[in-house]
Amino acid sequence: MTALLLHFTRLPAAAQAHFLELLNHYLFASPRRRSQLRRHWHLHAPTDDGGDEV
């Protein structure tokens, strides 16, 4: 979790705002919508290329 927070602090302000917007959208979503969001993220997430493990 600490690595994630450190990575967040290195993001530009616009990227931090976008991340927080997505997080809030998820937190206030219904359980069904959360499942849909997780599926969408898994389908559209960048492939693991051995880079940053955040």
Long-range contacts (C-beta under 8 A, 24 or more apart in sequence): 3-53, 3-54, 4-54, 7-52, 7-54
